[in-house]
Amino acid sequence: MGRVLAQARDKRPLAVASLRELFVLKCFGAMPRMSLDTLTRDPVVPRELRAAASWKPELRHDWTRDEVAALIDLPFPELIFRAQMAHRAYFDPTRVQISTLLSIKTGGCPEDCAYCPQSALHEKSVKAERLMALEKVLTEARAAKAAGAGRFCMGAAWRSPKERDLDTVCAMIEGVKALGLETCVTLGMLDGEQSRRLKEAGLDYYNHNLDTSPEYYDKIITTRTYQDRLDTLSNVRDAGINVCCGGIVGMGEDESDRAGLIATLASLPQHPESVPINLLVRVEGTPLAEAEAVDPITFARVVAAARITMPASHVRLAAGRELMSDEAHALVFLAGANSIFCGDKLLTTPNPAEHRDRKLLASLGMKPMTEGH
């Protein structure tokens, strides 16, 4: 590293011999008190150094399961190092995107997703409720914005929305957009026309998770196919809506299945703009209530693989954060996560209280992306 610093200091041609040298240059600058902004913009700085400081990993769409499995299996320091390189190439690592998720239609779902208490097919399920009224949704959205959220997500427990319900959801999207928030909905499967209607209403993001690998999928869900999910993602993308798509860790899958999920996401024609990585919340009465818990290091490995393979995407810590210690949160932020859900509930499962999140971010020196520097 000293060789590279000396070259930069003396204005000699710069040769970066390793990714580690490039990483140090990018993180700390080539000379004392030299910022990344100086490195990338100041014409006095050697062109080669400016190029190194602005380096970004290639966005690939041909990741294989074996390649992702090899990433997940790296020695942990090396894995985190690579994830940090990818993260810092596209994002400020001290900033976290904040979203709020509201269940606008709870329970009574005809799907048999083994992890979900909203399924009407499980031994115990949450009580089915009607679609929430528009004004109540907007009241929740105003509170979310006041709490620092930049995006407001609305979820409905449907296989696919009915026409009359889609009219109401479009009005919700328009109302939330008028408050100055980004909008996201998850409503089940969509066809092309439904996707276009949501786009016309101003929808920014559509969430539709793959949940797990193609090979493990039928162990978790039998009422819709993996291809059904991919078709919905294609319809949403064709309508010009950003995609939010990820999966769940801890459903009894093995490391190969986790690699298969990440490889599938990272090999889509366009990476999802948001990639939620959920830690299974084991709910009594669901088929996965007794699933074996996943340790924080294993979870962080999956997050790191998502960050490395989809470096320009927001990688979100979604469900399961209530089960994680502050130390586990810090570890996963180091692994490349840069988005969380804020609020005391995610659809029907617990989530850390807002004050806990603010205290945690403050202790880590991190801030919401909506706040000024």
C-alpha positions as CSV (number, residue, x, y, z in Angstrom):
1,M,0.0,0.0,0.0
2,G,2.9,2.4,0.8
3,R,4.1,2.0,-2.8
4,V,0.8,3.2,-4.2
5,L,0.6,6.1,-1.8
6,A,4.1,7.2,-2.7
7,Q,3.3,6.9,-6.4
8,A,0.2,9.2,-5.9
9,R,2.1,11.6,-3.8
10,D,4.9,12.0,-6.3
11,K,2.5,12.2,-9.3
12,R,4.0,9.0,-10.8
13,P,2.0,6.6,-12.9
14,L,-0.2,4.6,-10.5
15,A,-0.3,0.8,-10.5
16,V,-2.9,-0.8,-8.2
17,A,-1.6,-4.3,-7.7
18,S,-4.6,-5.8,-5.9
19,L,-8.3,-5.3,-5.0
20,R,-7.2,-4.7,-1.4
21,E,-5.0,-1.7,-2.4
22,L,-7.9,-0.3,-4.5
23,F,-10.2,-0.8,-1.5
24,V,-7.9,1.1,0.8
25,L,-7.6,3.9,-1.7
26,K,-11.4,4.1,-2.1
27,C,-12.1,4.0,1.7
28,F,-9.4,6.3,3.0
29,G,-8.0,8.3,0.1
30,A,-4.5,8.2,-1.3
31,M,-3.0,10.9,0.8
32,P,-3.7,12.4,4.3
33,R,-7.0,14.1,4.5
34,M,-7.8,13.4,0.8
35,S,-11.5,12.6,0.5
36,L,-13.2,10.3,-2.0
37,D,-14.8,13.3,-3.7
38,T,-11.3,14.9,-4.2
39,L,-10.0,11.6,-5.6
40,T,-12.8,11.3,-8.2
41,R,-13.1,15.0,-9.2
42,D,-9.9,16.9,-8.6
43,P,-7.9,17.1,-12.0
44,V,-4.6,17.5,-10.0
45,V,-5.0,13.9,-8.8
46,P,-3.5,11.4,-11.2
47,R,-6.1,10.1,-13.7
48,E,-5.3,6.5,-12.7
49,L,-6.0,7.2,-9.1
50,R,-9.3,8.9,-9.9
51,A,-10.3,5.9,-12.0
52,A,-9.4,3.5,-9.1
53,A,-11.4,5.5,-6.6
54,S,-14.5,5.5,-8.9
55,W,-14.3,1.8,-9.7
56,K,-17.5,-0.1,-9.7
57,P,-18.0,-3.9,-10.0
58,E,-19.6,-5.1,-13.2
59,L,-23.4,-5.9,-13.0
60,R,-23.6,-9.5,-14.0
61,H,-26.7,-11.4,-14.9
62,D,-25.2,-14.9,-15.3
63,W,-24.4,-16.0,-11.8
64,T,-24.5,-19.7,-11.2
65,R,-25.5,-21.6,-8.1
66,D,-22.0,-22.9,-7.7
67,E,-20.5,-19.4,-7.9
68,V,-22.8,-18.1,-5.3
69,A,-22.3,-21.1,-3.1
70,A,-18.5,-20.5,-3.3
71,L,-19.1,-16.9,-2.2
72,I,-21.2,-17.9,0.8
73,D,-18.5,-20.4,1.8
74,L,-15.6,-17.9,1.8
75,P,-13.7,-17.3,5.0
76,F,-15.9,-14.7,6.8
77,P,-13.4,-11.8,6.7
78,E,-12.9,-12.2,3.0
79,L,-16.6,-12.4,2.4
80,I,-17.3,-9.2,4.3
81,F,-14.3,-7.5,2.6
82,R,-15.8,-8.3,-0.8
83,A,-19.3,-7.2,0.3
84,Q,-17.9,-3.9,1.6
85,M,-16.1,-3.2,-1.7
86,A,-19.3,-3.8,-3.6
87,H,-21.4,-1.8,-1.2
88,R,-19.1,1.3,-1.2
89,A,-18.9,1.3,-5.0
90,Y,-22.6,2.2,-5.2
91,F,-23.7,3.5,-1.8
92,D,-22.7,5.5,1.2
93,P,-22.2,2.7,3.8
94,T,-23.4,5.1,6.6
95,R,-26.9,5.6,5.0
96,V,-29.9,3.3,5.4
97,Q,-33.1,3.5,3.4
98,I,-36.2,3.4,5.6
99,S,-39.5,1.9,4.6
100,T,-42.7,1.3,6.4
101,L,-45.0,-1.7,5.7
102,L,-48.7,-1.7,6.4
103,S,-51.1,-4.6,6.0
104,I,-54.1,-3.1,4.1
105,K,-55.9,-6.5,3.8
106,T,-55.1,-9.1,6.4
107,G,-55.8,-12.9,6.5
108,G,-58.0,-15.2,4.5
109,C,-55.4,-15.9,1.9
110,P,-56.1,-19.0,-0.3
111,E,-52.4,-19.7,-0.8
112,D,-50.6,-22.4,1.4
113,C,-47.2,-20.6,2.0
114,A,-45.8,-22.7,4.9
115,Y,-44.3,-19.6,6.6
116,C,-47.4,-17.4,6.5
117,P,-50.0,-17.0,9.3
118,Q,-52.3,-15.3,6.8
119,S,-53.1,-18.5,5.0
120,A,-56.6,-19.7,5.5
121,L,-55.3,-23.3,5.0
122,H,-53.2,-23.6,8.2
123,E,-54.2,-25.0,11.5
124,K,-54.2,-21.5,13.0
125,S,-54.4,-18.3,11.0
126,V,-55.0,-14.6,11.6
127,K,-58.6,-13.4,11.3
128,A,-59.6,-12.3,7.9
129,E,-60.3,-8.6,7.6
130,R,-61.7,-6.3,4.9
131,L,-59.6,-4.0,2.8
132,M,-58.6,-1.0,4.9
133,A,-60.3,2.3,4.2
134,L,-58.4,4.9,2.2
135,E,-58.3,7.6,4.8
136,K,-57.0,5.2,7.4
137,V,-54.1,4.2,5.1
138,L,-53.2,7.8,4.5
139,T,-53.2,8.5,8.2
140,E,-50.7,5.6,8.6
141,A,-48.6,7.0,5.7
142,R,-48.4,10.4,7.3
143,A,-47.2,8.9,10.5
144,A,-44.6,6.8,8.6
145,K,-43.3,9.9,6.9
146,A,-43.1,11.8,10.2
147,A,-41.0,8.8,11.6
148,G,-38.5,9.2,8.8
149,A,-39.7,6.7,6.2
150,G,-39.0,7.5,2.6
151,R,-41.1,4.6,1.2
152,F,-44.6,3.4,2.2
153,C,-45.4,-0.2,1.4
154,M,-48.9,-1.7,1.4
155,G,-49.5,-5.5,1.5
156,A,-52.8,-7.4,0.8
157,A,-53.3,-11.1,1.5
158,W,-54.6,-12.0,-1.9
159,R,-53.8,-14.6,-4.5
160,S,-54.4,-11.9,-7.1
161,P,-56.4,-8.6,-6.7
162,K,-60.0,-8.3,-7.9
163,E,-61.0,-5.4,-10.2
164,R,-62.9,-3.6,-7.5
165,D,-60.1,-3.9,-5.0
166,L,-57.5,-2.7,-7.5
167,D,-59.5,0.5,-7.9
168,T,-59.2,1.2,-4.2
169,V,-55.5,0.3,-4.1
170,C,-54.8,2.7,-7.0
171,A,-56.5,5.5,-5.0
172,M,-54.2,4.6,-2.1
173,I,-51.1,4.8,-4.3
174,E,-52.2,8.2,-5.6
175,G,-52.8,9.4,-2.0
176,V,-49.5,8.2,-0.6
177,K,-47.6,9.7,-3.6
178,A,-49.3,13.0,-2.9
179,L,-47.7,13.0,0.6
180,G,-44.2,12.9,-1.0
181,L,-43.5,9.2,-0.3
182,E,-42.4,6.5,-2.6
183,T,-45.0,3.7,-3.0
184,C,-44.7,0.0,-3.0
185,V,-47.5,-2.7,-2.9
186,T,-47.6,-6.5,-2.7
187,L,-50.9,-7.9,-3.9
188,G,-50.1,-11.4,-5.1
189,M,-49.9,-12.3,-8.8
190,L,-50.5,-9.7,-11.5
191,D,-51.2,-9.9,-15.2
192,G,-50.0,-7.3,-17.7
193,E,-53.1,-5.1,-17.6
194,Q,-53.1,-5.0,-13.7
195,S,-49.5,-4.0,-13.8
196,R,-50.1,-1.2,-16.2
197,R,-53.0,0.1,-14.1
198,L,-50.7,0.3,-11.0
199,K,-48.1,2.1,-13.0
200,E,-50.6,4.7,-14.2
201,A,-51.6,5.3,-10.6
202,G,-48.0,6.2,-9.9
203,L,-46.7,3.0,-8.3
204,D,-42.9,3.0,-7.8
205,Y,-42.2,-0.5,-6.6
206,Y,-43.9,-3.9,-6.6
207,N,-42.9,-6.6,-4.2
208,H,-43.2,-10.2,-5.2
209,N,-40.7,-12.5,-3.5
210,L,-39.3,-15.8,-4.9
211,D,-39.0,-17.0,-1.3
212,T,-36.4,-19.7,-2.0
213,S,-34.6,-21.7,-4.7
214,P,-36.5,-23.2,-7.6
215,E,-35.6,-26.7,-6.3
216,Y,-36.9,-26.2,-2.7
217,Y,-39.9,-24.1,-3.7
218,D,-42.5,-26.9,-3.7
219,K,-41.5,-27.8,-0.1
220,I,-42.9,-24.4,0.9
221,I,-45.7,-23.6,-1.5
222,T,-47.9,-25.7,-3.7
223,T,-50.8,-23.4,-4.7
224,R,-48.7,-21.4,-7.2
225,T,-45.6,-22.2,-9.2
226,Y,-42.2,-20.7,-9.3
227,Q,-42.9,-19.7,-12.9
228,D,-46.1,-17.9,-11.8
229,R,-43.9,-15.7,-9.6
230,L,-41.4,-15.1,-12.4
231,D,-44.3,-14.2,-14.8
232,T,-45.6,-11.6,-12.3
233,L,-42.1,-10.1,-12.1
234,S,-41.9,-9.9,-15.8
235,N,-45.3,-8.2,-16.1
236,V,-44.3,-5.7,-13.5
237,R,-41.0,-4.9,-15.2
238,D,-42.6,-4.6,-18.6
239,A,-45.0,-2.0,-17.1
240,G,-42.1,0.1,-16.0
241,I,-42.4,-0.5,-12.3
242,N,-39.4,-1.1,-10.1
243,V,-39.1,-4.6,-8.7
244,C,-38.7,-5.5,-5.0
245,C,-37.9,-9.2,-4.8
246,G,-36.0,-11.4,-2.4
247,G,-36.6,-14.4,-0.1
248,I,-36.6,-16.0,3.3
249,V,-33.8,-17.7,5.2
250,G,-34.5,-20.4,7.8
251,M,-37.3,-22.5,6.2
252,G,-35.3,-25.7,6.4
253,E,-33.4,-25.1,3.2
254,D,-29.7,-25.9,2.9
255,E,-26.8,-23.7,1.8
256,S,-27.2,-24.8,-1.8
257,D,-30.8,-23.6,-1.8
258,R,-29.8,-20.2,-0.4
259,A,-27.2,-20.0,-3.1
260,G,-29.9,-21.0,-5.6
261,L,-32.2,-18.2,-4.5
262,I,-29.5,-15.5,-4.8
263,A,-28.3,-16.9,-8.1
264,T,-31.8,-16.7,-9.5
265,L,-32.3,-13.2,-8.3
266,A,-28.9,-12.1,-9.6
267,S,-29.5,-13.7,-13.0
268,L,-32.8,-11.9,-13.8
269,P,-32.6,-9.7,-16.9
270,Q,-32.5,-6.7,-14.6
271,H,-31.6,-6.9,-10.9
272,P,-34.4,-6.1,-8.5
273,E,-34.0,-2.5,-7.3
274,S,-34.8,-3.8,-3.8
275,V,-33.8,-7.2,-2.4
276,P,-35.5,-8.0,0.9
277,I,-33.7,-10.8,2.8
278,N,-36.1,-12.1,5.5
279,L,-35.2,-14.2,8.5
280,L,-38.1,-16.7,9.2
281,V,-40.4,-15.7,11.9
282,R,-41.7,-19.0,13.3
283,V,-45.4,-18.5,14.0
284,E,-47.4,-21.0,16.0
285,G,-49.9,-22.9,13.8
286,T,-47.9,-22.7,10.6
287,P,-46.1,-25.7,9.2
288,L,-42.7,-24.0,9.9
289,A,-43.4,-23.2,13.5
290,E,-40.7,-25.7,14.6
291,A,-38.1,-24.9,12.0
292,E,-34.5,-24.7,13.2
293,A,-33.3,-21.2,13.9
294,V,-30.5,-19.7,11.7
295,D,-27.6,-18.1,13.4
296,P,-26.6,-14.5,12.7
297,I,-23.3,-15.4,10.9
298,T,-25.2,-17.7,8.5
299,F,-27.7,-15.0,7.8
300,A,-25.0,-12.4,7.3
301,R,-23.4,-14.7,4.7
302,V,-26.6,-14.7,2.6
303,V,-26.9,-10.9,2.9
304,A,-23.2,-10.6,1.8
305,A,-23.8,-12.8,-1.2
306,A,-26.8,-10.7,-2.2
307,R,-24.7,-7.5,-1.9
308,I,-21.8,-8.9,-4.0
309,T,-24.0,-10.3,-6.8
310,M,-26.4,-7.3,-6.9
311,P,-24.2,-4.4,-5.9
312,A,-26.4,-1.6,-7.2
313,S,-29.6,-2.9,-5.4
314,H,-30.9,-1.9,-2.0
315,V,-30.5,-5.1,0.2
316,R,-33.2,-4.9,2.9
317,L,-33.3,-6.5,6.3
318,A,-37.0,-7.4,6.3
319,A,-38.9,-9.8,8.6
320,G,-37.2,-11.3,11.6
321,R,-35.3,-8.3,12.9
322,E,-37.1,-8.5,16.2
323,L,-35.2,-11.8,16.7
324,M,-31.8,-10.1,16.1
325,S,-29.6,-8.4,18.7
326,D,-28.0,-5.0,18.0
327,E,-24.7,-6.8,17.4
328,A,-26.4,-9.0,14.8
329,H,-27.8,-5.9,13.1
330,A,-24.4,-4.4,13.0
331,L,-22.9,-7.5,11.5
332,V,-25.5,-7.6,8.7
333,F,-25.0,-3.9,7.9
334,L,-21.3,-4.7,7.5
335,A,-22.4,-7.5,5.2
336,G,-24.0,-5.0,2.9
337,A,-27.6,-4.4,4.0
338,N,-28.7,-0.8,3.6
339,S,-32.4,-0.8,4.0
340,I,-34.8,-1.7,6.9
341,F,-38.5,-1.6,7.6
342,C,-39.4,0.8,10.4
343,G,-42.5,0.3,12.6
344,D,-43.6,-2.1,15.3
345,K,-45.3,-4.6,12.9
346,L,-44.5,-6.2,9.5
347,L,-47.9,-7.2,8.1
348,T,-48.8,-9.6,11.1
349,T,-45.4,-10.2,12.7
350,P,-43.4,-8.1,15.2
351,N,-40.7,-5.6,14.2
352,P,-38.4,-3.5,16.4
353,A,-39.9,-0.3,17.7
354,E,-39.0,2.9,16.0
355,H,-37.1,4.2,19.0
356,R,-34.9,1.1,19.1
357,D,-34.0,1.5,15.4
358,R,-33.1,5.2,15.9
359,K,-30.9,4.3,18.9
360,L,-29.2,1.5,17.0
361,L,-28.5,3.7,14.0
362,A,-27.1,6.5,16.2
363,S,-24.8,4.0,18.0
364,L,-23.4,2.9,14.7
365,G,-23.0,6.4,13.3
366,M,-25.6,5.7,10.6
367,K,-28.5,7.8,9.3
368,P,-31.6,7.4,7.2
369,M,-31.1,8.2,3.5
370,T,-33.9,10.9,3.8
371,E,-31.9,12.9,6.4
372,G,-29.3,15.5,5.4
373,H,-25.6,15.0,5.8
